[in-house]
Every structure is written in C-alpha cells, then in structure tokens.
Amino acid sequence: MVAAFSPLDSGPPRRILHVFRAPVGGLFRHVMDLVRLQAAAGHKVGIVCDSNTGGERAERALAELAPHLILGVRRVPMRRNPHLGDLAALRAVAARAAAVRADVLHGHGAKGGAYARLAVVETGGRPLIRAYTPHGGSYNYRPGSLLHRLYMAAEGVLARRTSVFLFESEYVASRHRAYVGVAGAVTRIVHNGIGEAEFVPVTPAADPFDLLYVGELREAKGLPVLLEALARLRAQGRPLRLLMVGSGPDAEALAALAAAHGLSEAVAFEPAQPIRAVLARGRILVVPSLAESLPYVVLEAAAAAMPMVSTNVGGIPEIFGEAAGALIPARDPEALQAAIAALVDEAPESVSARFRALSDSVHERFSMDRMGSDVLSGYAAAFRALRRSAEAPASVKVSEPA
C-alpha cells in the first residue's frame, strides 16, 4: 500500500540536487515548483539537467530560478534514449553531487531517475538518499512490448538503488506495482500541485479559437486522432478552428497531415508559451493523449474552469474525480468528435457550472503546499529508514511501513 499524506516533520535542512533531462514541459514545472518550495523551507537546492534542450525559454526560466538555487545549475548533454553519452552525463552528476555535498539526489523522469540512482557519489561517509519521481515515460509503453519489458527490467534493477519513490499519480504507482513489483523503498503518491493564482478564471481573448491543444507535438499525444475528429466535425458543417501550441519531433508531419485532411486554413501552429495566455485564446481545451501520468495542462485548465474534452488515460481520471465519467476512450476519433460536438452544443450556463465544480474539486485536492510537504516528508521517511537500516543487525531487514 502507498502511504497517504501526513504532515510529518521534514527534518533538518538538506542539500538537495534535482536531476532531470529536459528543462521543458510539465516535468520542468514540477521541478521549478519544488525548488521554490524547498528553498523557502530552508533547504539548499541545485539542478543538473540537459544543455541541449529548452532553448531561450529554459534559459530565462533557469535565470529566474537562480535566487532559489544556492547549489547552482549544472547543464550537461543528455540524450532522450539510451546512448554512450550517458556515461559522461552520469560522471557529471556524480561529480556535481560530491562537489555540492548533496544528501538528497532526486531524479525526475526515466533518464534523470537513472542518473540519480546509478551515480557513484563520494560522500565522505555522510548519509545520502536517492529519490525518484517517474513522470509517465517508460511506464507508458504497451505492456508486453519489447520496449516495455526492457524498461521495466531496468526499473527493477534501479529499484534496488532507490530510497524513496514519489509517484505523481496512483496510475503510475499501480503500473510500477504490476510490472516492477513492490520494493522495500519508502513509497508515496505526491500529486502535482498548483497555486492559488491558477484558480482565477481566464478572461477570453478577442476572437478565440474554438478548440485548443497545448503540449508536445508528438503522435503519442493523440494528435492525428484530433485532426481526424476536426475533419469530421467540419464535414458536418461545423466550421471549427483549432490552435495547436507547442513543439516536438512530429511538428512537420502533423502540419502535413492537417493539409491532407484539408485543414490548412482551420489549424494554426504556434510555439510553446505561458499557459494562462494560451488558455484565453480557446473556448475548449482538447486533450487527446494516448498515455499520460498526471499532466499539468489538465490541472491548469481545470483550475481555471476551462471547458475541456479529454481522453481517459493515465492519471487524468484522478484529476477529474467524480466527473471522470465524462472522459472518452483514446484512439477513437468518433468518440472525440461526438464529445466536442456535445460540448459545443451544451448550454453555456451548464458548461460553466460543470467546469466551475471541477475547479472547486481540484482546489481541494491538488495543493502546491501539500505537494511540497509530501515530498519533504518522503525524504524524511527515507532518512529514517536509512538510519534504522544502519543501526540494525546485518541479519535483520528494516523497511519503512506503508
């Protein structure tokens, strides 16, 4: 069983090094929020991340975060997929952890989690814990596929070097239990949290698009399904327009697919930009993903009471709670078409009431302060387990109770 939230003492000030690959998207937002929360709680915090992704936007975000990063930022080349360059990145993580005398190595995502748990760090005898927050990634491959088997086998090996698992959704925690198993490490579910300012309704922009997509431009996000659904809607005589905001490896292929569907004049592509300003430019957010963990874009839209059509994947039902019955199956353009049409046709007063209720529900369940407290209490539990293990006789196994 996974331990529920408990306001445990987070312990003395720690030296925390967050390790992750790409300074983009929801994972980066999660790390930035944790950095601010942990620094405000008196901990010393630093970052190690990739030097080749994120561009100017990441540079600006890291510069704004700098006052909270007493342990600084170290950027080194990191590849998305396994690569020989991982050895150099792993050495860089280990060297940075030793140089800043980190006592918490917190890896995020599959690549950051591997680095944080495999790094051989010279500690001088001081305690060191290794925390891991999966963000979907390797857990989202189709069960039984070769890649899924390989990644789950790797997670099984890495689990033995994990002090505390901090799953961001019950969905990913359940995938871990099913395909990796339950290790002796401390385990917590720490839902992503959002701040009070994000619950202020968005003021619509002039002449908004009918539909809005925000996120990576990748096939795994279900975007071919969205384009097919839009083509079907327009064939019904609904002249809907779609704004797609983001970047990714399939951007050119998606633009070509939109043209093939006759949608060149109906679909606009724009680069990533601040979410609140983007939400103001659409009437309905569409989340057609094939797999997710606990996506921030859904949390942010729900908080702002934004009308939304989403697939029933990953941790999204955990966000929708009692309203999860409105979610639709993935990979189904007809279901997506019908759900969009129904929301377009629904009375505005009814739409507003439904999504205001969802916003209120999210406000009760996804607090940023709670997220920060849960992470720190997870660290503290891992240190307690480490201390008990060091004090116990060699023949006795000690594990943190669930």
Secondary structure, 3 states (H helix, E strand, C coil): CCECCCCCCCCCCCEEEEECCCCCHHHHHHHHHHHHHHHHCCCEEEEEEECCCCHHHHHHHHHHHHHHCCCEEEEECCCCCCCCCHHHHHHHHHHHHHHCCCCEEEEEHHHHHHHHHHCCCCCCCCCCEEEEECCCHHHHCCCCCHHHHHHHHHHHHHHCCCCEEEECCHHHHHHHHHHCCCCCCEEEECCCCECHHHHCCCCCCCCCEEEEEECCCCHHHCHHHHHHHHHHHHHCCCCCCEEEECCCCCHHHHHHHHHHCCCCCCEEEECCCCHHHHHCCEEEEEECCCCCCCCHHHHHHHHCCCCEEEECCCCHHHHHHHHHHHCECCCCHHHHHHHHHHHHHCCHHHHHHHHHHHHHHHHHHCEHHHHHHHHHHHHHHHHHHHHHHHHCCCCCCCCCCC
